[in-house]
Amino acid sequence: MTEMRRVIEDKLKAALAPLELIITDDSASHAGHAGSRPGGQSHFTVEIVSEAFAGQSRIARHRLVNHALAEELAGPVHALVIRAKAPGE
């Protein structure tokens, strides 16, 4: 597991207590593109299921994830795909 992937996992677990969490480092697919860095760890996909998303709109769910990862999104993480669901969705 890459260092940034571990940071993302730890922060999302602390902030949203996910029932399911899959984090994929997509950086290799973006080599040479904007925001790409040597060594990767710049483009990620997060698939997360949390009770915190129940009754929330898609935008509100994304805001919760973005808030939890604000420091990373301001620096080393260039792109984040978010698939956020409530249990049972």
HTML snippet that shows the backbone in 3Dmol.js (N, CA, C, O; Angstrom):
<script src="https://3Dmol.org/build/3Dmol-min.js"></script>
<div id="view" style="width:600px;height:400px;position:relative"></div>
<script>
const pdb = `
ATOM      1  N   MET A   1       0.855  -1.179   0.000  1.00  0.00           N
ATOM      2  CA  MET A   1       0.000   0.000   0.000  1.00  0.00           C
ATOM      3  C   MET A   1       0.898   1.237   0.000  1.00  0.00           C
ATOM      4  O   MET A   1       1.846   1.329   0.779  1.00  0.00           O
ATOM      5  N   THR A   2       0.583   2.187  -0.888  1.00  0.00           N
ATOM      6  CA  THR A   2       1.391   3.396  -0.957  1.00  0.00           C
ATOM      7  C   THR A   2       1.134   4.279   0.266  1.00  0.00           C
ATOM      8  O   THR A   2       0.106   4.169   0.934  1.00  0.00           O
ATOM      9  N   GLU A   3       2.085   5.143   0.530  1.00  0.00           N
ATOM     10  CA  GLU A   3       1.957   6.031   1.684  1.00  0.00           C
ATOM     11  C   GLU A   3       0.704   6.897   1.599  1.00  0.00           C
ATOM     12  O   GLU A   3      -0.032   7.008   2.580  1.00  0.00           O
ATOM     13  N   MET A   4       0.448   7.515   0.440  1.00  0.00           N
ATOM     14  CA  MET A   4      -0.720   8.382   0.301  1.00  0.00           C
ATOM     15  C   MET A   4      -2.008   7.579   0.404  1.00  0.00           C
ATOM     16  O   MET A   4      -2.991   8.061   0.967  1.00  0.00           O
ATOM     17  N   ARG A   5      -2.018   6.391  -0.116  1.00  0.00           N
ATOM     18  CA  ARG A   5      -3.213   5.539   0.003  1.00  0.00           C
ATOM     19  C   ARG A   5      -3.508   5.248   1.472  1.00  0.00           C
ATOM     20  O   ARG A   5      -4.667   5.245   1.888  1.00  0.00           O
ATOM     21  N   ARG A   6      -2.476   5.007   2.241  1.00  0.00           N
ATOM     22  CA  ARG A   6      -2.647   4.748   3.679  1.00  0.00           C
ATOM     23  C   ARG A   6      -3.190   5.992   4.390  1.00  0.00           C
ATOM     24  O   ARG A   6      -4.060   5.882   5.254  1.00  0.00           O
ATOM     25  N   VAL A   7      -2.680   7.169   4.030  1.00  0.00           N
ATOM     26  CA  VAL A   7      -3.157   8.421   4.622  1.00  0.00           C
ATOM     27  C   VAL A   7      -4.632   8.623   4.310  1.00  0.00           C
ATOM     28  O   VAL A   7      -5.416   8.964   5.195  1.00  0.00           O
ATOM     29  N   ILE A   8      -5.009   8.414   3.055  1.00  0.00           N
ATOM     30  CA  ILE A   8      -6.408   8.553   2.647  1.00  0.00           C
ATOM     31  C   ILE A   8      -7.283   7.586   3.431  1.00  0.00           C
ATOM     32  O   ILE A   8      -8.337   7.967   3.942  1.00  0.00           O
ATOM     33  N   GLU A   9      -6.852   6.351   3.524  1.00  0.00           N
ATOM     34  CA  GLU A   9      -7.617   5.339   4.265  1.00  0.00           C
ATOM     35  C   GLU A   9      -7.795   5.741   5.726  1.00  0.00           C
ATOM     36  O   GLU A   9      -8.906   5.701   6.254  1.00  0.00           O
ATOM     37  N   ASP A  10      -6.712   6.124   6.369  1.00  0.00           N
ATOM     38  CA  ASP A  10      -6.776   6.500   7.791  1.00  0.00           C
ATOM     39  C   ASP A  10      -7.713   7.680   8.031  1.00  0.00           C
ATOM     40  O   ASP A  10      -8.500   7.675   8.978  1.00  0.00           O
ATOM     41  N   LYS A  11      -7.625   8.683   7.174  1.00  0.00           N
ATOM     42  CA  LYS A  11      -8.456   9.874   7.365  1.00  0.00           C
ATOM     43  C   LYS A  11      -9.931   9.584   7.112  1.00  0.00           C
ATOM     44  O   LYS A  11     -10.790  10.071   7.846  1.00  0.00           O
ATOM     45  N   LEU A  12     -10.233   8.797   6.084  1.00  0.00           N
ATOM     46  CA  LEU A  12     -11.632   8.474   5.809  1.00  0.00           C
ATOM     47  C   LEU A  12     -12.218   7.574   6.889  1.00  0.00           C
ATOM     48  O   LEU A  12     -13.385   7.723   7.254  1.00  0.00           O
ATOM     49  N   LYS A  13     -11.426   6.649   7.400  1.00  0.00           N
ATOM     50  CA  LYS A  13     -11.915   5.798   8.491  1.00  0.00           C
ATOM     51  C   LYS A  13     -12.219   6.629   9.728  1.00  0.00           C
ATOM     52  O   LYS A  13     -13.235   6.414  10.388  1.00  0.00           O
ATOM     53  N   ALA A  14     -11.351   7.570  10.043  1.00  0.00           N
ATOM     54  CA  ALA A  14     -11.552   8.412  11.222  1.00  0.00           C
ATOM     55  C   ALA A  14     -12.750   9.343  11.068  1.00  0.00           C
ATOM     56  O   ALA A  14     -13.494   9.557  12.024  1.00  0.00           O
ATOM     57  N   ALA A  15     -12.942   9.896   9.873  1.00  0.00           N
ATOM     58  CA  ALA A  15     -13.989  10.890   9.661  1.00  0.00           C
ATOM     59  C   ALA A  15     -15.362  10.297   9.387  1.00  0.00           C
ATOM     60  O   ALA A  15     -16.374  10.862   9.800  1.00  0.00           O
ATOM     61  N   LEU A  16     -15.406   9.149   8.685  1.00  0.00           N
ATOM     62  CA  LEU A  16     -16.689   8.640   8.191  1.00  0.00           C
ATOM     63  C   LEU A  16     -17.032   7.218   8.614  1.00  0.00           C
ATOM     64  O   LEU A  16     -18.099   6.720   8.254  1.00  0.00           O
ATOM     65  N   ALA A  17     -16.174   6.560   9.354  1.00  0.00           N
ATOM     66  CA  ALA A  17     -16.426   5.196   9.835  1.00  0.00           C
ATOM     67  C   ALA A  17     -17.060   4.316   8.754  1.00  0.00           C
ATOM     68  O   ALA A  17     -18.159   3.797   8.948  1.00  0.00           O
ATOM     69  N   PRO A  18     -16.382   4.148   7.628  1.00  0.00           N
ATOM     70  CA  PRO A  18     -16.993   3.407   6.518  1.00  0.00           C
ATOM     71  C   PRO A  18     -17.220   1.929   6.822  1.00  0.00           C
ATOM     72  O   PRO A  18     -16.445   1.293   7.536  1.00  0.00           O
ATOM     73  N   LEU A  19     -18.299   1.408   6.262  1.00  0.00           N
ATOM     74  CA  LEU A  19     -18.581  -0.018   6.335  1.00  0.00           C
ATOM     75  C   LEU A  19     -17.784  -0.744   5.255  1.00  0.00           C
ATOM     76  O   LEU A  19     -17.393  -1.900   5.422  1.00  0.00           O
ATOM     77  N   GLU A  20     -17.553  -0.047   4.147  1.00  0.00           N
ATOM     78  CA  GLU A  20     -16.734  -0.557   3.049  1.00  0.00           C
ATOM     79  C   GLU A  20     -15.862   0.589   2.556  1.00  0.00           C
ATOM     80  O   GLU A  20     -16.306   1.736   2.501  1.00  0.00           O
ATOM     81  N   LEU A  21     -14.620   0.275   2.198  1.00  0.00           N
ATOM     82  CA  LEU A  21     -13.712   1.295   1.684  1.00  0.00           C
ATOM     83  C   LEU A  21     -12.706   0.642   0.754  1.00  0.00           C
ATOM     84  O   LEU A  21     -11.947  -0.240   1.157  1.00  0.00           O
ATOM     85  N   ILE A  22     -12.711   1.084  -0.492  1.00  0.00           N
ATOM     86  CA  ILE A  22     -11.748   0.621  -1.488  1.00  0.00           C
ATOM     87  C   ILE A  22     -11.069   1.855  -2.060  1.00  0.00           C
ATOM     88  O   ILE A  22     -11.731   2.770  -2.550  1.00  0.00           O
ATOM     89  N   ILE A  23      -9.754   1.873  -1.996  1.00  0.00           N
ATOM     90  CA  ILE A  23      -8.978   2.992  -2.514  1.00  0.00           C
ATOM     91  C   ILE A  23      -8.050   2.450  -3.584  1.00  0.00           C
ATOM     92  O   ILE A  23      -7.277   1.524  -3.339  1.00  0.00           O
ATOM     93  N   THR A  24      -8.133   3.035  -4.774  1.00  0.00           N
ATOM     94  CA  THR A  24      -7.323   2.598  -5.896  1.00  0.00           C
ATOM     95  C   THR A  24      -6.411   3.743  -6.328  1.00  0.00           C
ATOM     96  O   THR A  24      -6.875   4.862  -6.549  1.00  0.00           O
ATOM     97  N   ASP A  25      -5.121   3.463  -6.446  1.00  0.00           N
ATOM     98  CA  ASP A  25      -4.163   4.446  -6.952  1.00  0.00           C
ATOM     99  C   ASP A  25      -4.164   4.346  -8.475  1.00  0.00           C
ATOM    100  O   ASP A  25      -3.668   3.374  -9.044  1.00  0.00           O
ATOM    101  N   ASP A  26      -4.724   5.358  -9.123  1.00  0.00           N
ATOM    102  CA  ASP A  26      -4.841   5.390 -10.582  1.00  0.00           C
ATOM    103  C   ASP A  26      -3.706   6.170 -11.237  1.00  0.00           C
ATOM    104  O   ASP A  26      -3.756   6.432 -12.439  1.00  0.00           O
ATOM    105  N   SER A  27      -2.701   6.539 -10.483  1.00  0.00           N
ATOM    106  CA  SER A  27      -1.643   7.427 -10.959  1.00  0.00           C
ATOM    107  C   SER A  27      -0.948   6.919 -12.212  1.00  0.00           C
ATOM    108  O   SER A  27      -0.628   7.712 -13.098  1.00  0.00           O
ATOM    109  N   ALA A  28      -0.711   5.628 -12.307  1.00  0.00           N
ATOM    110  CA  ALA A  28       0.001   5.079 -13.468  1.00  0.00           C
ATOM    111  C   ALA A  28      -0.752   5.353 -14.767  1.00  0.00           C
ATOM    112  O   ALA A  28      -0.135   5.502 -15.822  1.00  0.00           O
ATOM    113  N   SER A  29      -2.073   5.420 -14.697  1.00  0.00           N
ATOM    114  CA  SER A  29      -2.885   5.685 -15.878  1.00  0.00           C
ATOM    115  C   SER A  29      -2.805   7.144 -16.323  1.00  0.00           C
ATOM    116  O   SER A  29      -3.246   7.487 -17.420  1.00  0.00           O
ATOM    117  N   HIS A  30      -2.246   7.995 -15.476  1.00  0.00           N
ATOM    118  CA  HIS A  30      -2.186   9.426 -15.757  1.00  0.00           C
ATOM    119  C   HIS A  30      -0.758   9.939 -15.924  1.00  0.00           C
ATOM    120  O   HIS A  30      -0.529  11.149 -15.937  1.00  0.00           O
ATOM    121  N   ALA A  31       0.188   9.037 -16.050  1.00  0.00           N
ATOM    122  CA  ALA A  31       1.589   9.439 -16.221  1.00  0.00           C
ATOM    123  C   ALA A  31       1.715  10.366 -17.418  1.00  0.00           C
ATOM    124  O   ALA A  31       1.207  10.072 -18.500  1.00  0.00           O
ATOM    125  N   GLY A  32       2.390  11.480 -17.219  1.00  0.00           N
ATOM    126  CA  GLY A  32       2.584  12.447 -18.284  1.00  0.00           C
ATOM    127  C   GLY A  32       1.469  13.466 -18.417  1.00  0.00           C
ATOM    128  O   GLY A  32       1.598  14.413 -19.192  1.00  0.00           O
ATOM    129  N   HIS A  33       0.382  13.300 -17.687  1.00  0.00           N
ATOM    130  CA  HIS A  33      -0.744  14.235 -17.734  1.00  0.00           C
ATOM    131  C   HIS A  33      -0.594  15.288 -16.644  1.00  0.00           C
ATOM    132  O   HIS A  33       0.291  15.194 -15.794  1.00  0.00           O
ATOM    133  N   ALA A  34      -1.455  16.276 -16.676  1.00  0.00           N
ATOM    134  CA  ALA A  34      -1.447  17.337 -15.664  1.00  0.00           C
ATOM    135  C   ALA A  34      -1.580  16.748 -14.267  1.00  0.00           C
ATOM    136  O   ALA A  34      -2.385  15.845 -14.038  1.00  0.00           O
ATOM    137  N   GLY A  35      -0.798  17.259 -13.350  1.00  0.00           N
ATOM    138  CA  GLY A  35      -0.867  16.820 -11.964  1.00  0.00           C
ATOM    139  C   GLY A  35      -0.116  15.541 -11.674  1.00  0.00           C
ATOM    140  O   GLY A  35       0.008  15.145 -10.515  1.00  0.00           O
ATOM    141  N   SER A  36       0.382  14.894 -12.698  1.00  0.00           N
ATOM    142  CA  SER A  36       1.147  13.665 -12.518  1.00  0.00           C
ATOM    143  C   SER A  36       2.484  14.000 -11.883  1.00  0.00           C
ATOM    144  O   SER A  36       3.075  15.039 -12.177  1.00  0.00           O
ATOM    145  N   ARG A  37       2.961  13.121 -11.009  1.00  0.00           N
ATOM    146  CA  ARG A  37       4.248  13.331 -10.341  1.00  0.00           C
ATOM    147  C   ARG A  37       5.097  12.093 -10.502  1.00  0.00           C
ATOM    148  O   ARG A  37       4.575  10.984 -10.619  1.00  0.00           O
ATOM    149  N   PRO A  38       6.404  12.276 -10.509  1.00  0.00           N
ATOM    150  CA  PRO A  38       7.274  11.091 -10.490  1.00  0.00           C
ATOM    151  C   PRO A  38       6.959  10.272  -9.234  1.00  0.00           C
ATOM    152  O   PRO A  38       6.856  10.825  -8.139  1.00  0.00           O
ATOM    153  N   GLY A  39       6.810   8.996  -9.390  1.00  0.00           N
ATOM    154  CA  GLY A  39       6.473   8.155  -8.247  1.00  0.00           C
ATOM    155  C   GLY A  39       4.985   8.004  -8.020  1.00  0.00           C
ATOM    156  O   GLY A  39       4.565   7.231  -7.159  1.00  0.00           O
ATOM    157  N   GLY A  40       4.174   8.735  -8.784  1.00  0.00           N
ATOM    158  CA  GLY A  40       2.718   8.582  -8.683  1.00  0.00           C
ATOM    159  C   GLY A  40       2.119   9.164  -7.424  1.00  0.00           C
ATOM    160  O   GLY A  40       2.539  10.222  -6.956  1.00  0.00           O
ATOM    161  N   GLN A  41       1.140   8.473  -6.879  1.00  0.00           N
ATOM    162  CA  GLN A  41       0.417   8.869  -5.684  1.00  0.00           C
ATOM    163  C   GLN A  41      -0.274  10.221  -5.839  1.00  0.00           C
ATOM    164  O   GLN A  41      -0.308  11.022  -4.905  1.00  0.00           O
ATOM    165  N   SER A  42      -0.828  10.467  -7.040  1.00  0.00           N
ATOM    166  CA  SER A  42      -1.464  11.753  -7.309  1.00  0.00           C
ATOM    167  C   SER A  42      -2.920  11.634  -7.774  1.00  0.00           C
ATOM    168  O   SER A  42      -3.674  12.603  -7.688  1.00  0.00           O
ATOM    169  N   HIS A  43      -3.317  10.470  -8.260  1.00  0.00           N
ATOM    170  CA  HIS A  43      -4.666  10.242  -8.784  1.00  0.00           C
ATOM    171  C   HIS A  43      -5.263   9.000  -8.105  1.00  0.00           C
ATOM    172  O   HIS A  43      -4.670   7.922  -8.137  1.00  0.00           O
ATOM    173  N   PHE A  44      -6.432   9.163  -7.496  1.00  0.00           N
ATOM    174  CA  PHE A  44      -7.041   8.063  -6.748  1.00  0.00           C
ATOM    175  C   PHE A  44      -8.535   7.952  -7.027  1.00  0.00           C
ATOM    176  O   PHE A  44      -9.189   8.924  -7.405  1.00  0.00           O
ATOM    177  N   THR A  45      -9.057   6.743  -6.831  1.00  0.00           N
ATOM    178  CA  THR A  45     -10.493   6.483  -6.810  1.00  0.00           C
ATOM    179  C   THR A  45     -10.830   5.965  -5.425  1.00  0.00           C
ATOM    180  O   THR A  45     -10.148   5.089  -4.893  1.00  0.00           O
ATOM    181  N   VAL A  46     -11.898   6.518  -4.840  1.00  0.00           N
ATOM    182  CA  VAL A  46     -12.367   6.090  -3.524  1.00  0.00           C
ATOM    183  C   VAL A  46     -13.790   5.574  -3.678  1.00  0.00           C
ATOM    184  O   VAL A  46     -14.676   6.289  -4.148  1.00  0.00           O
ATOM    185  N   GLU A  47     -13.997   4.336  -3.281  1.00  0.00           N
ATOM    186  CA  GLU A  47     -15.338   3.751  -3.212  1.00  0.00           C
ATOM    187  C   GLU A  47     -15.627   3.541  -1.737  1.00  0.00           C
ATOM    188  O   GLU A  47     -14.934   2.783  -1.059  1.00  0.00           O
ATOM    189  N   ILE A  48     -16.657   4.217  -1.246  1.00  0.00           N
ATOM    190  CA  ILE A  48     -16.904   4.221   0.190  1.00  0.00           C
ATOM    191  C   ILE A  48     -18.398   4.075   0.485  1.00  0.00           C
ATOM    192  O   ILE A  48     -19.239   4.694  -0.166  1.00  0.00           O
ATOM    193  N   VAL A  49     -18.703   3.252   1.472  1.00  0.00           N
ATOM    194  CA  VAL A  49     -20.068   3.079   1.965  1.00  0.00           C
ATOM    195  C   VAL A  49     -20.052   3.469   3.435  1.00  0.00           C
ATOM    196  O   VAL A  49     -19.282   2.922   4.224  1.00  0.00           O
ATOM    197  N   SER A  50     -20.910   4.421   3.796  1.00  0.00           N
ATOM    198  CA  SER A  50     -20.930   4.907   5.178  1.00  0.00           C
ATOM    199  C   SER A  50     -22.338   5.333   5.571  1.00  0.00           C
ATOM    200  O   SER A  50     -23.099   5.842   4.747  1.00  0.00           O
ATOM    201  N   GLU A  51     -22.673   5.120   6.831  1.00  0.00           N
ATOM    202  CA  GLU A  51     -23.945   5.600   7.387  1.00  0.00           C
ATOM    203  C   GLU A  51     -24.016   7.121   7.306  1.00  0.00           C
ATOM    204  O   GLU A  51     -25.108   7.687   7.247  1.00  0.00           O
ATOM    205  N   ALA A  52     -22.867   7.785   7.302  1.00  0.00           N
ATOM    206  CA  ALA A  52     -22.826   9.250   7.236  1.00  0.00           C
ATOM    207  C   ALA A  52     -23.456   9.789   5.961  1.00  0.00           C
ATOM    208  O   ALA A  52     -23.827  10.961   5.907  1.00  0.00           O
ATOM    209  N   PHE A  53     -23.584   8.961   4.940  1.00  0.00           N
ATOM    210  CA  PHE A  53     -24.136   9.390   3.665  1.00  0.00           C
ATOM    211  C   PHE A  53     -25.648   9.208   3.566  1.00  0.00           C
ATOM    212  O   PHE A  53     -26.258   9.669   2.601  1.00  0.00           O
ATOM    213  N   ALA A  54     -26.259   8.552   4.536  1.00  0.00           N
ATOM    214  CA  ALA A  54     -27.701   8.314   4.510  1.00  0.00           C
ATOM    215  C   ALA A  54     -28.444   9.649   4.470  1.00  0.00           C
ATOM    216  O   ALA A  54     -28.209  10.529   5.298  1.00  0.00           O
ATOM    217  N   GLY A  55     -29.337   9.785   3.503  1.00  0.00           N
ATOM    218  CA  GLY A  55     -30.138  10.994   3.373  1.00  0.00           C
ATOM    219  C   GLY A  55     -29.397  12.180   2.781  1.00  0.00           C
ATOM    220  O   GLY A  55     -29.962  13.269   2.674  1.00  0.00           O
ATOM    221  N   GLN A  56     -28.134  11.988   2.392  1.00  0.00           N
ATOM    222  CA  GLN A  56     -27.329  13.069   1.832  1.00  0.00           C
ATOM    223  C   GLN A  56     -27.362  13.031   0.308  1.00  0.00           C
ATOM    224  O   GLN A  56     -27.432  11.959  -0.293  1.00  0.00           O
ATOM    225  N   SER A  57     -27.313  14.194  -0.303  1.00  0.00           N
ATOM    226  CA  SER A  57     -27.224  14.269  -1.760  1.00  0.00           C
ATOM    227  C   SER A  57     -25.820  13.850  -2.198  1.00  0.00           C
ATOM    228  O   SER A  57     -24.904  13.743  -1.382  1.00  0.00           O
ATOM    229  N   ARG A  58     -25.675  13.621  -3.478  1.00  0.00           N
ATOM    230  CA  ARG A  58     -24.361  13.252  -4.019  1.00  0.00           C
ATOM    231  C   ARG A  58     -23.335  14.349  -3.726  1.00  0.00           C
ATOM    232  O   ARG A  58     -22.198  14.059  -3.355  1.00  0.00           O
ATOM    233  N   ILE A  59     -23.735  15.582  -3.891  1.00  0.00           N
ATOM    234  CA  ILE A  59     -22.820  16.696  -3.632  1.00  0.00           C
ATOM    235  C   ILE A  59     -22.430  16.746  -2.160  1.00  0.00           C
ATOM    236  O   ILE A  59     -21.260  16.958  -1.843  1.00  0.00           O
ATOM    237  N   ALA A  60     -23.376  16.558  -1.264  1.00  0.00           N
ATOM    238  CA  ALA A  60     -23.080  16.578   0.167  1.00  0.00           C
ATOM    239  C   ALA A  60     -22.126  15.440   0.543  1.00  0.00           C
ATOM    240  O   ALA A  60     -21.240  15.619   1.378  1.00  0.00           O
ATOM    241  N   ARG A  61     -22.309  14.290  -0.068  1.00  0.00           N
ATOM    242  CA  ARG A  61     -21.418  13.152   0.189  1.00  0.00           C
ATOM    243  C   ARG A  61     -19.996  13.484  -0.256  1.00  0.00           C
ATOM    244  O   ARG A  61     -19.034  13.213   0.463  1.00  0.00           O
ATOM    245  N   HIS A  62     -19.872  14.069  -1.439  1.00  0.00           N
ATOM    246  CA  HIS A  62     -18.553  14.438  -1.955  1.00  0.00           C
ATOM    247  C   HIS A  62     -17.906  15.492  -1.064  1.00  0.00           C
ATOM    248  O   HIS A  62     -16.697  15.456  -0.832  1.00  0.00           O
ATOM    249  N   ARG A  63     -18.695  16.417  -0.572  1.00  0.00           N
ATOM    250  CA  ARG A  63     -18.157  17.439   0.328  1.00  0.00           C
ATOM    251  C   ARG A  63     -17.613  16.823   1.613  1.00  0.00           C
ATOM    252  O   ARG A  63     -16.585  17.267   2.126  1.00  0.00           O
ATOM    253  N   LEU A  64     -18.285  15.819   2.129  1.00  0.00           N
ATOM    254  CA  LEU A  64     -17.805  15.148   3.342  1.00  0.00           C
ATOM    255  C   LEU A  64     -16.448  14.492   3.094  1.00  0.00           C
ATOM    256  O   LEU A  64     -15.540  14.599   3.919  1.00  0.00           O
ATOM    257  N   VAL A  65     -16.318  13.819   1.964  1.00  0.00           N
ATOM    258  CA  VAL A  65     -15.045  13.171   1.624  1.00  0.00           C
ATOM    259  C   VAL A  65     -13.976  14.232   1.379  1.00  0.00           C
ATOM    260  O   VAL A  65     -12.858  14.117   1.883  1.00  0.00           O
ATOM    261  N   ASN A  66     -14.314  15.262   0.608  1.00  0.00           N
ATOM    262  CA  ASN A  66     -13.348  16.322   0.321  1.00  0.00           C
ATOM    263  C   ASN A  66     -12.891  17.026   1.590  1.00  0.00           C
ATOM    264  O   ASN A  66     -11.717  17.373   1.718  1.00  0.00           O
ATOM    265  N   HIS A  67     -13.801  17.239   2.522  1.00  0.00           N
ATOM    266  CA  HIS A  67     -13.439  17.873   3.792  1.00  0.00           C
ATOM    267  C   HIS A  67     -12.452  17.002   4.574  1.00  0.00           C
ATOM    268  O   HIS A  67     -11.477  17.506   5.131  1.00  0.00           O
ATOM    269  N   ALA A  68     -12.709  15.712   4.609  1.00  0.00           N
ATOM    270  CA  ALA A  68     -11.816  14.794   5.333  1.00  0.00           C
ATOM    271  C   ALA A  68     -10.419  14.764   4.721  1.00  0.00           C
ATOM    272  O   ALA A  68      -9.434  14.526   5.421  1.00  0.00           O
ATOM    273  N   LEU A  69     -10.334  15.007   3.412  1.00  0.00           N
ATOM    274  CA  LEU A  69      -9.057  14.930   2.694  1.00  0.00           C
ATOM    275  C   LEU A  69      -8.575  16.298   2.208  1.00  0.00           C
ATOM    276  O   LEU A  69      -7.799  16.375   1.256  1.00  0.00           O
ATOM    277  N   ALA A  70      -9.023  17.367   2.848  1.00  0.00           N
ATOM    278  CA  ALA A  70      -8.710  18.726   2.389  1.00  0.00           C
ATOM    279  C   ALA A  70      -7.206  18.968   2.265  1.00  0.00           C
ATOM    280  O   ALA A  70      -6.758  19.556   1.281  1.00  0.00           O
ATOM    281  N   GLU A  71      -6.440  18.533   3.226  1.00  0.00           N
ATOM    282  CA  GLU A  71      -4.982  18.754   3.201  1.00  0.00           C
ATOM    283  C   GLU A  71      -4.341  18.056   1.999  1.00  0.00           C
ATOM    284  O   GLU A  71      -3.484  18.631   1.328  1.00  0.00           O
ATOM    285  N   GLU A  72      -4.755  16.831   1.735  1.00  0.00           N
ATOM    286  CA  GLU A  72      -4.197  16.065   0.621  1.00  0.00           C
ATOM    287  C   GLU A  72      -4.621  16.651  -0.727  1.00  0.00           C
ATOM    288  O   GLU A  72      -3.826  16.690  -1.666  1.00  0.00           O
ATOM    289  N   LEU A  73      -5.869  17.103  -0.821  1.00  0.00           N
ATOM    290  CA  LEU A  73      -6.374  17.668  -2.068  1.00  0.00           C
ATOM    291  C   LEU A  73      -5.752  19.034  -2.364  1.00  0.00           C
ATOM    292  O   LEU A  73      -5.748  19.479  -3.512  1.00  0.00           O
ATOM    293  N   ALA A  74      -5.233  19.692  -1.342  1.00  0.00           N
ATOM    294  CA  ALA A  74      -4.564  20.981  -1.530  1.00  0.00           C
ATOM    295  C   ALA A  74      -3.125  20.804  -1.980  1.00  0.00           C
ATOM    296  O   ALA A  74      -2.472  21.774  -2.364  1.00  0.00           O
ATOM    297  N   GLY A  75      -2.626  19.581  -1.937  1.00  0.00           N
ATOM    298  CA  GLY A  75      -1.227  19.374  -2.268  1.00  0.00           C
ATOM    299  C   GLY A  75      -0.972  18.167  -3.127  1.00  0.00           C
ATOM    300  O   GLY A  75      -1.094  18.242  -4.350  1.00  0.00           O
ATOM    301  N   PRO A  76      -0.624  17.060  -2.524  1.00  0.00           N
ATOM    302  CA  PRO A  76      -0.128  15.930  -3.306  1.00  0.00           C
ATOM    303  C   PRO A  76      -1.166  15.204  -4.165  1.00  0.00           C
ATOM    304  O   PRO A  76      -0.797  14.607  -5.177  1.00  0.00           O
ATOM    305  N   VAL A  77      -2.438  15.234  -3.799  1.00  0.00           N
ATOM    306  CA  VAL A  77      -3.452  14.535  -4.591  1.00  0.00           C
ATOM    307  C   VAL A  77      -4.023  15.502  -5.617  1.00  0.00           C
ATOM    308  O   VAL A  77      -4.618  16.522  -5.268  1.00  0.00           O
ATOM    309  N   HIS A  78      -3.833  15.166  -6.881  1.00  0.00           N
ATOM    310  CA  HIS A  78      -4.297  16.026  -7.972  1.00  0.00           C
ATOM    311  C   HIS A  78      -5.747  15.724  -8.351  1.00  0.00           C
ATOM    312  O   HIS A  78      -6.511  16.636  -8.669  1.00  0.00           O
ATOM    313  N   ALA A  79      -6.123  14.454  -8.317  1.00  0.00           N
ATOM    314  CA  ALA A  79      -7.467  14.065  -8.748  1.00  0.00           C
ATOM    315  C   ALA A  79      -8.012  12.948  -7.875  1.00  0.00           C
ATOM    316  O   ALA A  79      -7.296  12.023  -7.491  1.00  0.00           O
ATOM    317  N   LEU A  80      -9.310  13.059  -7.569  1.00  0.00           N
ATOM    318  CA  LEU A  80      -9.962  12.064  -6.729  1.00  0.00           C
ATOM    319  C   LEU A  80     -11.344  11.763  -7.301  1.00  0.00           C
ATOM    320  O   LEU A  80     -12.199  12.645  -7.388  1.00  0.00           O
ATOM    321  N   VAL A  81     -11.549  10.509  -7.689  1.00  0.00           N
ATOM    322  CA  VAL A  81     -12.866  10.045  -8.119  1.00  0.00           C
ATOM    323  C   VAL A  81     -13.546   9.501  -6.873  1.00  0.00           C
ATOM    324  O   VAL A  81     -12.972   8.683  -6.154  1.00  0.00           O
ATOM    325  N   ILE A  82     -14.772   9.954  -6.615  1.00  0.00           N
ATOM    326  CA  ILE A  82     -15.489   9.547  -5.400  1.00  0.00           C
ATOM    327  C   ILE A  82     -16.756   8.811  -5.782  1.00  0.00           C
ATOM    328  O   ILE A  82     -17.578   9.311  -6.550  1.00  0.00           O
ATOM    329  N   ARG A  83     -16.901   7.621  -5.236  1.00  0.00           N
ATOM    330  CA  ARG A  83     -18.142   6.841  -5.364  1.00  0.00           C
ATOM    331  C   ARG A  83     -18.628   6.594  -3.947  1.00  0.00           C
ATOM    332  O   ARG A  83     -18.200   5.645  -3.290  1.00  0.00           O
ATOM    333  N   ALA A  84     -19.513   7.440  -3.485  1.00  0.00           N
ATOM    334  CA  ALA A  84     -19.966   7.400  -2.089  1.00  0.00           C
ATOM    335  C   ALA A  84     -21.415   6.933  -2.022  1.00  0.00           C
ATOM    336  O   ALA A  84     -22.289   7.465  -2.707  1.00  0.00           O
ATOM    337  N   LYS A  85     -21.650   5.929  -1.183  1.00  0.00           N
ATOM    338  CA  LYS A  85     -22.994   5.361  -1.043  1.00  0.00           C
ATOM    339  C   LYS A  85     -23.330   5.173   0.420  1.00  0.00           C
ATOM    340  O   LYS A  85     -22.452   5.022   1.270  1.00  0.00           O
ATOM    341  N   ALA A  86     -24.627   5.187   0.692  1.00  0.00           N
ATOM    342  CA  ALA A  86     -25.133   4.816   2.001  1.00  0.00           C
ATOM    343  C   ALA A  86     -25.357   3.301   1.992  1.00  0.00           C
ATOM    344  O   ALA A  86     -25.482   2.711   0.919  1.00  0.00           O
ATOM    345  N   PRO A  87     -25.410   2.669   3.150  1.00  0.00           N
ATOM    346  CA  PRO A  87     -25.668   1.227   3.183  1.00  0.00           C
ATOM    347  C   PRO A  87     -26.970   0.888   2.461  1.00  0.00           C
ATOM    348  O   PRO A  87     -27.970   1.593   2.588  1.00  0.00           O
ATOM    349  N   GLY A  88     -26.936  -0.198   1.706  1.00  0.00           N
ATOM    350  CA  GLY A  88     -28.115  -0.647   0.991  1.00  0.00           C
ATOM    351  C   GLY A  88     -28.287  -0.049  -0.395  1.00  0.00           C
ATOM    352  O   GLY A  88     -29.203  -0.429  -1.124  1.00  0.00           O
ATOM    353  N   GLU A  89     -27.431   0.865  -0.761  1.00  0.00           N
ATOM    354  CA  GLU A  89     -27.520   1.459  -2.104  1.00  0.00           C
ATOM    355  C   GLU A  89     -26.694   0.683  -3.089  1.00  0.00           C
ATOM    356  O   GLU A  89     -26.648   1.035  -4.268  1.00  0.00           O
TER     357      GLU A  89
END
`;
const viewer = $3Dmol.createViewer("view");
viewer.addModel(pdb, "pdb");
viewer.setStyle({}, {cartoon: {color: "spectrum"}});
viewer.zoomTo();
viewer.render();
</script>
